[in-house]
C-alpha cells in the first residue's frame, strides 16, 4: 500500500463493507485485497484513514460512468453522521447548513480523492467537486458519493433538501430505475462542470443538534490539523490560485512574475506536473463562467468583463468552444434546474 494513494474515508469504507449494499462477492473481493496489502484497521488509520480508491477498480474491473453513478448513490445511502473521522464532531454540532458546507474546507483531512472550490453568489453557494483518482470513472464514483452523501447528511441535520442539486459533467445513466428519487430529483447531468448548488434558504436552515461551543473548538482543531497535513503546494495549485483570485485574464508571464521565477521555468515545472498554463487558465475560466451564469443578477456582458474578456463576442466564442453552448443558452438551461 502507498499512503499517497487517493482514497476514501476509512470509517465510511468500513461501514460500507458491513452494509447490505455490497453483494457477498464484492465484499469478499475487498476483504481479499485488504489481506493481500496488509490493510487492517490500524494500518489504514496510520495512512491517514483512507481506503485506496483503486480498490474499487479492482473489485469492479468493468466500471463505467453509468455504474459509477449508481454505486456512488448506493454507497452514499450508507453514510452516517459518524462516518467521517475528525469531521464527525463538527458535523453533528454545526449550527446551520452553511456551517456544514464550511466543513468541506477540511475535506483533505479525510480524503484525497475529491477536491473542492467554493463559489458563493447572491442566491446561494456553488461548490465545485473534482475527482483526483486519475481514473475518470472512479472520479464519477467518488464525486457522486461525496455529493450524494452530503445531501443525505444535510437531510439528517436540517430536513428538506429538495432545492439542492448536484450537477455532473457526465451524461445521465442509460437506466435510472435504481435510486430513481435521487437521480430524478437531485441530479442534473451534462453540466459544463461538476458542482453542488445550495440555495441561500437552505444555507440558512438551522441544524437540529447545534452546539456552537463544540463547533468552534472542533474547527480550531481542524485548522491546526490541516495546516500540519498540507505540505508545499504544487506549481499547478499555485497557478490556479493566482488565476482564480486575481482580476481579469492573467498571462503566464504575470503569474511567473508573482512566483518570482521565469516564464520558461514555470512552463517546465507545470509540464513536469502533467499540465500547462493554458489548461489551468481555461479550466478556471470555464468553472468561474459557469458558476457566475447561475447568478441571475449579473448580465452576460458583466460576466465577460469580470473574467477579463475584451468584449462579449470573444467571451461567447470561448464559452461555446468549451461547452458547445453559448452563455445565454447555458443560462436558459439553468432556468429549468
C-alpha positions in Angstrom: 0.0 0.0 0.0 1.0 3.6 -0.7 0.0 6.2 1.8 -0.2 8.8 -1.1 -3.0 6.8 -2.9 -6.1 8.8 -3.5 -8.6 7.3 -1.1 -12.0 7.4 0.6 -12.6 7.8 4.4 -11.8 4.6 6.1 -14.7 4.7 8.6 -17.1 5.3 5.7 -15.5 2.4 3.8 -15.7 0.1 6.9 -19.4 0.9 7.3 -19.9 0.2 3.6 -18.1 -3.2 3.9 -20.5 -4.2 6.7 -23.6 -3.0 4.9 -26.1 -4.9 2.7 -25.3 -2.6 -0.2 -22.3 -4.7 -1.3 -23.1 -8.1 -2.6 -21.2 -11.0 -1.0 -18.8 -11.4 -3.9 -17.8 -7.7 -3.9 -17.4 -7.7 -0.1 -15.2 -10.8 -0.4 -13.0 -9.2 -3.0 -12.5 -6.1 -0.9 -11.5 -8.2 2.1 -9.1 -10.3 0.0 -7.4 -7.1 -1.2 -7.1 -5.9 2.4 -5.5 -9.1 3.4 -3.1 -9.0 0.4 -2.0 -5.5 1.2 -1.9 -5.9 5.0 -4.6 -3.2 5.3 -6.1 -3.9 8.7 -7.8 -1.0 10.5 -4.7 0.1 12.3 -2.7 0.3 9.1 -5.3 2.3 7.3 -5.7 4.7 10.1 -1.9 5.3 10.2 -2.1 6.1 6.5 -4.5 8.9 7.1 -7.7 6.9 7.5 -8.2 6.2 3.8 -9.1 3.1 1.8 -7.4 3.5 -1.7 -9.9 4.3 -4.4 -8.1 1.9 -6.8 -9.5 -1.0 -4.8 -12.9 -0.1 -6.4 -11.5 -0.5 -9.9 -10.1 -3.9 -8.9 -13.4 -5.1 -7.4 -15.4 -3.6 -10.4 -13.0 -4.0 -13.4 -15.7 -3.1 -15.9 -16.7 0.1 -14.0 -18.0 2.8 -16.3 -19.7 6.2 -15.6 -23.2 4.7 -15.5 -22.3 2.0 -12.9 -20.1 4.5 -11.0 -23.1 6.9 -10.7 -25.4 4.2 -9.4 -22.7 2.9 -7.0 -21.9 6.4 -5.7 -25.6 6.8 -4.8 -25.9 3.4 -3.3 -22.8 3.8 -1.2 -23.9 7.3 -0.1 -27.1 5.7 1.3 -24.9 4.2 4.0 -23.3 7.5 5.1 -23.8 8.3 8.8 -23.1 11.4 10.8 -20.2 9.4 12.4 -18.7 8.2 9.1 -16.1 11.0 8.6 -13.5 10.8 11.3 -12.3 14.2 12.6 -15.2 15.9 10.7 -17.9 14.0 12.5 -18.0 16.1 15.7 -18.2 19.5 14.0 -20.7 18.0 11.5 -23.0 16.9 14.3 -22.6 20.2 16.2 -23.0 22.6 13.2 -25.5 25.3 13.8 -26.6 25.8 10.2 -26.3 24.2 6.7 -23.8 27.0 5.9 -21.5 25.6 8.7 -21.9 22.1 7.3 -20.7 23.3 4.0 -17.8 25.1 5.6 -16.5 21.7 6.7 -15.7 20.9 3.1 -12.7 23.2 3.6 -11.2 20.4 5.7 -12.0 17.5 3.3 -8.3 16.9 2.7 -8.1 15.6 6.3 -10.2 12.6 5.4 -9.9 12.1 1.6 -7.6 12.9 -1.2 -10.0 11.6 -3.8 -12.1 14.8 -4.2 -11.1 18.4 -4.1 -13.5 21.4 -3.7 -13.7 25.0 -4.7 -16.2 27.5 -3.2 -18.2 30.0 -5.4 -20.7 32.0 -3.3 -23.2 34.3 -5.0 -26.3 36.3 -4.0 -28.6 33.3 -4.5 -26.6 30.6 -2.7 -23.3 28.6 -2.8 -21.8 26.5 -5.5 -19.1 24.0 -4.6 -17.0 22.7 -7.4 -16.2 19.0 -7.0 -13.2 17.5 -8.8 -12.2 13.8 -8.7 -8.5 13.2 -8.0 -8.1 9.5 -8.6 -6.6 9.7 -12.1 -9.4 7.4 -13.4 -12.4 9.2 -15.0 -14.9 6.5 -13.9 -13.5 6.3 -10.4 -13.8 10.1 -10.3 -17.5 9.7 -11.2 -17.9 7.3 -8.3 -16.2 9.4 -5.6 -17.7 12.7 -6.7 -21.2 11.2 -6.8 -20.6 9.6 -3.4 -19.4 12.9 -2.0 -22.3 15.0 -3.3 -24.9 12.4 -2.5 -23.6 11.7 1.0 -23.6 15.5 1.7 -27.2 15.7 0.6 -28.0 12.8 2.9 -26.2 14.4 5.9 -27.9 17.8 5.3 -31.3 16.0 5.3 -30.4 14.3 8.6 -29.4 17.6 10.2 -31.8 20.1 8.7 -34.6 18.4 6.9 -35.8 19.3 3.4 -33.1 19.5 0.7 -35.5 19.4 -2.3 -33.9 22.5 -3.8 -30.3 21.3 -3.6 -28.8 20.0 -6.9 -25.7 18.0 -7.8 -24.7 19.0 -11.3 -22.5 16.4 -13.0 -20.3 16.8 -16.2 -21.1 13.3 -17.5 -24.3 12.0 -19.2 -27.3 10.5 -17.4 -27.0 6.7 -16.9 -28.8 4.7 -19.5 -31.0 3.3 -16.8 -32.3 5.3 -13.9 -34.6 2.7 -12.4 -32.2 2.4 -9.4 -32.2 5.3 -7.0 -34.9 7.0 -9.1 -35.6 9.6 -6.4 -32.0 10.7 -6.2 -31.4 10.6 -9.9 -34.6 12.3 -10.8 -34.8 14.9 -8.1 -31.3 16.0 -7.2 -29.0 15.3 -10.2 -28.5 17.4 -13.3 -26.4 15.7 -15.9 -24.3 17.0 -18.8 -23.4 20.3 -17.0 -20.2 22.0 -18.1 -18.6 21.1 -14.8 -19.5 19.2 -11.6 -20.7 21.1 -8.7 -23.2 21.1 -5.8 -25.5 24.1 -5.6 -27.1 25.0 -2.3 -29.6 27.9 -2.3 -29.4 30.6 0.3 -32.6 29.5 2.0 -31.1 26.0 2.6 -27.8 27.5 3.8 -29.7 29.4 6.5 -31.6 26.3 7.8 -30.8 25.6 11.4 -29.4 22.2 12.2 -31.1 20.1 14.9 -28.1 19.3 17.1 -26.5 22.7 17.1 -23.7 23.2 19.7 -21.8 26.5 19.0 -19.0 25.9 21.5 -18.3 22.3 20.4 -18.3 23.5 16.7 -15.8 26.4 17.4 -13.4 24.1 19.3 -13.6 21.4 16.6 -13.0 24.0 13.8 -9.9 25.3 15.7 -8.5 21.7 15.9 -9.3 21.0 12.2 -7.5 24.2 11.2 -4.4 23.2 13.1 -4.5 19.7 11.6 -5.0 20.9 8.1 -2.1 23.3 8.4 0.1 20.4 9.6 -1.1 18.0 6.9 -0.8 20.0 3.8 2.8 20.4 2.5 4.1 22.8 -0.1 1.6 23.4 -2.9 2.4 22.2 -6.4 3.0 24.8 -9.1 -0.3 23.9 -10.8 -2.0 24.7 -7.5 -0.2 28.0 -7.1 -1.0 29.0 -10.7 -4.7 28.1 -10.2 -5.0 30.1 -7.0 -3.3 33.1 -8.7 -5.7 32.9 -11.7 -8.8 32.3 -9.5 -8.1 35.2 -7.1 -6.8 37.8 -9.5 -8.9 40.2 -11.5 -9.1 39.8 -15.3 -7.2 37.5 -17.6 -3.7 36.6 -16.3 -0.8 35.6 -18.5 1.9 33.1 -17.9 4.4 35.9 -17.7 2.4 37.8 -15.0 1.9 34.6 -12.9 5.6 33.7 -13.2 6.5 37.2 -12.0 4.2 36.7 -8.9 6.0 33.4 -8.2 9.5 35.1 -8.8 10.5 32.6 -11.5 11.0 32.9 -15.3 8.2 32.0 -17.7 10.2 29.2 -19.1 10.8 27.7 -15.7 7.1 27.9 -14.8 6.2 26.2 -18.1 8.7 23.5 -17.5 7.5 22.8 -13.9 3.9 22.7 -15.0 4.8 20.3 -17.8 6.6 18.1 -15.2 3.3 18.1 -13.2 1.4 16.9 -16.3 -0.3 20.2 -17.3 0.1 23.6 -19.0 -0.7 27.2 -18.2 -3.3 27.2 -20.9 -5.1 24.2 -19.5 -5.2 25.7 -16.0 -6.4 29.0 -17.3 -9.2 27.6 -19.4 -10.3 25.3 -16.6 -10.5 28.3 -14.2 -12.4 30.4 -16.7 -14.9 27.7 -17.5 -15.6 27.0 -13.9 -15.9 30.7 -12.9 -18.0 31.5 -16.0 -20.4 28.6 -15.5 -21.0 29.5 -11.8 -21.3 33.2 -12.5 -24.0 32.4 -15.1 -26.0 30.8 -12.2 -26.2 34.3 -10.6 -29.0 35.9 -12.5 -28.2 39.4 -11.0 -25.2 39.5 -13.4 -25.6 40.1 -17.1 -23.6 38.1 -19.6 -21.7 41.2 -20.6 -20.8 41.9 -16.9 -19.5 38.4 -16.5 -17.4 38.8 -19.6 -15.8 42.0 -18.2 -15.3 40.4 -14.8 -13.5 37.5 -16.3 -11.2 39.8 -18.4 -12.5 39.3 -21.9 -12.3 42.3 -24.2 -15.9 42.1 -25.3 -19.0 39.9 -25.1 -18.3 38.3 -28.5 -14.9 36.9 -27.5 -16.4 35.6 -24.3 -19.3 33.9 -26.1 -17.0 32.3 -28.7 -14.7 30.9 -25.9 -17.6 29.6 -23.8 -19.2 27.9 -26.9 -15.8 26.3 -27.7 -15.6 24.9 -24.2 -19.2 23.7 -23.8 -20.9 23.6 -27.2 -23.4 26.2 -25.8 -23.5 30.0 -25.8 -23.6 31.7 -22.4 -27.2 32.6 -23.0 -28.2 29.1 -23.9 -26.4 27.7 -20.8 -28.2 30.3 -18.6 -31.6 29.3 -20.2 -30.8 25.7 -19.3 -30.1 26.8 -15.7 -33.6 28.3 -15.5 -35.0 24.8 -15.9 -32.9 23.5 -13.0 
